[in-house]
Amino acid sequence: MAKGKDVRIRVILECTSCVRKGTNKESMGISRYSTQKNRHNTPRQLELRKFCCYCRKHTIHNEIKK
């Protein structure tokens, strides 16, 4: 089987509020999660509410390109 035709792919979710802060002294980094999604069921970018340890609250995490 070809690896490029898999239905489930790995994606990386990145915190949107940490990215906006940029070089803020409060934020020491950017929160990232890795997960899988089904390419057929969710063709658009994945967007989930996850806990960000740098912001210390639940924020929206968007899918980024590898």
DSSP file (Angstrom, degrees, kcal/mol; ACC not computed):
  #  RESIDUE AA STRUCTURE BP1 BP2  ACC     N-H-->O    O-->H-N    N-H-->O    O-->H-N    TCO  KAPPA ALPHA  PHI   PSI    X-CA   Y-CA   Z-CA
    1    1 A M              0   0    0      0, 0.0     2,-0.3     0, 0.0     5,-0.0   0.000 360.0 360.0 360.0 145.8    0.0    0.0    0.0
    2    2 A A    >   -     0   0    0      1,-0.1     3,-0.7     3,-0.1     4,-0.0  -0.608 360.0-145.5 -81.5 138.6    1.1    3.5   -0.7
    3    3 A K  G >  S+     0   0    0     -2,-0.3     3,-1.1     1,-0.2    -1,-0.1   0.769  94.8  64.2 -74.7 -24.9    1.8    5.7    2.3
    4    4 A G  G 3  S+     0   0    0      1,-0.2    -1,-0.2     3,-0.0    -2,-0.0   0.642  96.7  57.7 -73.1 -14.2    0.6    8.9    0.5
    5    5 A K  G <  S+     0   0    0     -3,-0.7    -1,-0.2     0, 0.0    -2,-0.1   0.236  73.2 133.8-102.3  12.8   -3.0    7.5    0.2
    6    6 A D    <   -     0   0    0     -3,-1.1    33,-0.1     1,-0.1    -3,-0.0  -0.337  50.1-146.5 -64.4 144.5   -3.6    7.0    3.9
    7    7 A V  S    S+     0   0    0      1,-0.1    32,-2.9    31,-0.1     2,-0.5   0.902  84.4  59.2 -77.8 -43.5   -7.0    8.2    5.2
    8    8 A R  E    S-A   38   0A   0     30,-0.2     2,-0.3    31,-0.1    30,-0.2  -0.772  70.6-178.6 -92.5 127.0   -5.7    9.1    8.7
    9    9 A I  E     -A   37   0A   0     28,-2.4    28,-2.3    -2,-0.5     2,-0.3  -0.890  27.9-112.8-123.4 154.7   -2.9   11.7    8.8
   10   10 A R  E     -A   36   0A   0     -2,-0.3     2,-0.3    26,-0.2    26,-0.2  -0.680  36.0-177.3 -85.5 138.0   -0.9   13.3   11.6
   11   11 A V  E     -A   35   0A   0     24,-2.9    24,-2.4    -2,-0.3     2,-0.5  -0.925  21.0-134.4-131.9 157.9   -1.4   17.0   12.3
   12   12 A I  E     -AB  34  64A   0     52,-0.7    52,-2.6    -2,-0.3     2,-0.4  -0.960  14.9-153.1-114.8 129.4    0.1   19.5   14.7
   13   13 A L  E     -AB  33  63A   0     20,-3.6    20,-2.4    -2,-0.5     2,-0.4  -0.872  12.3-166.7-102.8 133.1   -2.2   21.9   16.6
   14   14 A E  E     -AB  32  62A   0     48,-2.9    48,-2.2    -2,-0.4    18,-0.2  -0.955  26.9-107.6-125.0 139.8   -0.6   25.2   17.7
   15   15 A C  E  >  - B   0  61A   0     16,-2.2     4,-1.0    -2,-0.4    46,-0.2  -0.411  21.6-155.7 -65.7 131.4   -2.0   27.8   20.2
   16   16 A T  H  > S+     0   0    0     44,-2.2     4,-1.5     2,-0.2    -1,-0.1   0.829  89.9  52.4 -80.0 -32.0   -3.3   30.9   18.5
   17   17 A S  H  > S+     0   0    0     43,-0.4     4,-1.4     2,-0.2    -1,-0.2   0.851 107.8  51.3 -75.8 -31.8   -3.0   33.3   21.4
   18   18 A C  H  > S+     0   0    0      2,-0.2     4,-1.2     1,-0.2     6,-0.2   0.873 108.7  52.4 -67.9 -36.9    0.7   32.3   22.0
   19   19 A V  H  < S+     0   0    0     -4,-1.0    -2,-0.2     1,-0.2    -1,-0.2   0.886 108.2  51.0 -66.4 -38.7    1.5   33.0   18.4
   20   20 A R  H  < S+     0   0    0     -4,-1.5    -1,-0.2     1,-0.2    -2,-0.2   0.837 103.2  59.0 -68.5 -32.9   -0.1   36.4   18.5
   21   21 A K  H  < S+     0   0    0     -4,-1.4     2,-0.6     1,-0.2    -1,-0.2   0.862  79.4 173.8 -66.6 -34.7    1.9   37.4   21.6
   22   22 A G     <  +     0   0    0     -4,-1.2    -1,-0.2     1,-0.2     2,-0.2  -0.515  67.0   8.2  69.5-113.1    5.2   36.9   19.8
   23   23 A T  S    S+     0   0    0     -2,-0.6     2,-0.2     3,-0.0    -1,-0.2  -0.208  87.1 149.1 -99.1  42.1    8.1   38.0   22.0
   24   24 A N        -     0   0    0     -6,-0.2     3,-0.2    -2,-0.2    -2,-0.1  -0.559  48.1-138.4 -75.2 138.9    6.1   38.6   25.1
   25   25 A K  S    S+     0   0    0     -2,-0.2    -1,-0.1     1,-0.2    -2,-0.0   0.778 100.3  60.1 -70.1 -26.2    8.0   38.0   28.3
   26   26 A E  S    S+     0   0    0      1,-0.1     2,-0.6     2,-0.0    -1,-0.2   0.901  96.1  66.4 -68.0 -40.4    5.0   36.3   30.0
   27   27 A S        -     0   0    0     -3,-0.2    -1,-0.1     1,-0.1    28,-0.1  -0.733  60.1-175.1 -88.2 119.6    4.9   33.6   27.3
   28   28 A M        -     0   0    0     -2,-0.6     2,-0.3    26,-0.1    -1,-0.1   0.593  65.5 -25.5 -89.0 -11.9    7.9   31.3   27.4
   29   29 A G  S    S-     0   0    0      2,-0.0     2,-0.5     0, 0.0    -1,-0.1  -0.929  73.2 -74.8-172.7-165.5    6.9   29.3   24.3
   30   30 A I        -     0   0    0     -2,-0.3     2,-0.3    -3,-0.1   -14,-0.0  -0.974  39.1-128.3-121.0 127.7    4.2   28.1   22.1
   31   31 A S        -     0   0    0     -2,-0.5   -16,-2.2   -16,-0.0     2,-0.4  -0.581  32.1-179.5 -76.4 130.6    1.9   25.2   23.1
   32   32 A R  E     -A   14   0A   0     -2,-0.3     2,-0.3   -18,-0.2   -18,-0.2  -0.995  11.9-172.0-134.8 140.4    1.7   22.4   20.5
   33   33 A Y  E     -A   13   0A   0    -20,-2.4   -20,-3.6    -2,-0.4     2,-0.4  -0.945  13.1-146.1-123.5 147.8   -0.3   19.2   20.4
   34   34 A S  E     +A   12   0A   0     -2,-0.3     2,-0.3   -22,-0.2   -22,-0.2  -0.951  32.2 146.5-114.3 139.9    0.0   16.3   17.9
   35   35 A T  E     -A   11   0A   0    -24,-2.4   -24,-2.9    -2,-0.4     2,-0.3  -0.854  39.8-105.9-152.3-177.3   -3.1   14.3   16.9
   36   36 A Q  E     -A   10   0A   0     -2,-0.3     2,-0.3   -26,-0.2   -26,-0.2  -0.912  26.1-171.2-121.2 150.8   -4.6   12.5   13.9
   37   37 A K  E     -A    9   0A   0    -28,-2.3   -28,-2.4    -2,-0.3     2,-0.6  -0.976  28.9-113.2-137.9 155.8   -7.5   13.4   11.7
   38   38 A N  E  >  -A    8   0A   0     -2,-0.3     4,-2.2   -30,-0.2   -30,-0.2  -0.785  20.7-151.5 -87.8 121.2   -9.5   11.6    9.0
   39   39 A R  T  4 S+     0   0    0    -32,-2.9    -1,-0.1    -2,-0.6   -31,-0.1   0.816  93.3  48.2 -64.6 -32.4   -8.8   13.3    5.7
   40   40 A H  T  4 S+     0   0    0    -33,-0.2    -1,-0.2     1,-0.1   -32,-0.1   0.878 115.1  42.1 -78.0 -38.5  -12.2   12.4    4.3
   41   41 A N  T  4 S+     0   0    0      1,-0.3    -2,-0.2     2,-0.1    -1,-0.1   0.845 126.9  29.0 -78.9 -34.6  -14.4   13.5    7.2
   42   42 A T     <  +     0   0    0     -4,-2.2    -1,-0.3     1,-0.1    -2,-0.1  -0.720  62.3 161.3-128.4  81.6  -12.5   16.8    7.9
   43   43 A P        +     0   0    0      0, 0.0    -1,-0.1     0, 0.0     3,-0.1   0.782  61.6  71.0 -72.3 -25.3  -10.9   18.2    4.7
   44   44 A R  S    S-     0   0    0      1,-0.2     2,-0.1     0, 0.0    -2,-0.0  -0.240 104.7 -68.2 -82.7 176.7  -10.5   21.7    6.2
   45   45 A Q        -     0   0    0      1,-0.1     2,-0.3    18,-0.1    -1,-0.2  -0.389  53.1-117.6 -66.2 141.6   -8.1   22.7    8.9
   46   46 A L        -     0   0    0     -3,-0.1    17,-1.6    -2,-0.1     2,-0.4  -0.608  30.2-174.2 -82.2 139.1   -8.7   21.3   12.3
   47   47 A E  E     +C   62   0A   0     -2,-0.3     2,-0.3    15,-0.2    15,-0.2  -0.955  10.5 167.1-139.1 115.3   -9.5   23.7   15.1
   48   48 A L  E     -C   61   0A   0     13,-2.3    13,-3.6    -2,-0.4     2,-0.7  -0.918  37.9-119.2-130.0 153.0   -9.9   22.5   18.7
   49   49 A R  E     +C   60   0A   0     -2,-0.3     2,-0.3    11,-0.2    11,-0.2  -0.846  47.3 162.2 -90.2 115.8  -10.1   24.1   22.2
   50   50 A K  E     -C   59   0A   0      9,-2.4     9,-2.7    -2,-0.7     2,-0.4  -0.838  43.5 -93.3-129.5 165.1   -7.2   22.7   24.2
   51   51 A F  E     -C   58   0A   0     -2,-0.3     2,-0.6     7,-0.3     7,-0.2  -0.685  31.9-154.1 -83.3 130.8   -5.3   23.7   27.4
   52   52 A C  E  >> -C   57   0A   0      5,-2.4     4,-1.7    -2,-0.4     5,-1.1  -0.926   4.8-161.1-105.2 119.3   -2.3   25.9   26.9
   53   53 A C  T  45S+     0   0    0     -2,-0.6    -1,-0.1     1,-0.2     5,-0.0   0.733  91.6  51.9 -73.7 -20.8    0.3   25.6   29.7
   54   54 A Y  T  45S+     0   0    0      1,-0.1    -1,-0.2     3,-0.1   -26,-0.1   0.863 118.1  34.9 -82.2 -38.0    1.9   28.9   28.7
   55   55 A C  T  45S-     0   0    0      2,-0.2    -2,-0.2   -28,-0.1    -1,-0.1   0.683 101.2-138.1 -83.6 -19.9   -1.3   30.9   28.8
   56   56 A R  T  <5S+     0   0    0     -4,-1.7     2,-0.3     1,-0.2    -3,-0.2   0.847  70.8  77.1  61.3  39.4   -2.7   28.8   31.7
   57   57 A K  E   <S- C   0  52A   0     -5,-1.1    -5,-2.4    -7,-0.1     2,-0.5  -0.970  92.4 -80.8-160.6 169.3   -6.2   28.6   30.1
   58   58 A H  E     + C   0  51A   0     -2,-0.3     2,-0.3    -7,-0.2    -7,-0.3  -0.680  56.2 167.3 -79.7 126.2   -8.1   26.8   27.4
   59   59 A T  E     - C   0  50A   0     -9,-2.7    -9,-2.4    -2,-0.5     2,-0.4  -0.826  41.1 -86.4-133.0 170.8   -7.5   28.4   24.0
   60   60 A I  E     - C   0  49A   0     -2,-0.3   -44,-2.2   -11,-0.2     2,-0.5  -0.677  37.5-161.0 -83.1 130.1   -8.2   27.6   20.4
   61   61 A H  E     -BC  15  48A   0    -13,-3.6   -13,-2.3    -2,-0.4     2,-0.3  -0.961   6.9-158.9-113.1 126.8   -5.5   25.5   18.7
   62   62 A N  E     -BC  14  47A   0    -48,-2.2   -48,-2.9    -2,-0.5     2,-0.2  -0.715  24.8-102.7-104.1 155.0   -5.3   25.5   14.9
   63   63 A E  E     -B   13   0A   0    -17,-1.6     2,-0.3    -2,-0.3   -50,-0.2  -0.542  38.6-164.0 -73.1 136.9   -3.7   23.0   12.6
   64   64 A I  E     -B   12   0A   0    -52,-2.6   -52,-0.7    -2,-0.2     2,-0.2  -0.826  24.2-100.8-118.4 162.3   -0.3   24.0   11.2
   65   65 A K              0   0    0     -2,-0.3   -54,-0.1     1,-0.1    -1,-0.0  -0.537 360.0 360.0 -79.3 148.5    1.6   22.6    8.2
   66   66 A K              0   0    0     -2,-0.2    -1,-0.1     0, 0.0   -55,-0.0   0.466 360.0 360.0 -75.5 360.0    4.5   20.3    9.0
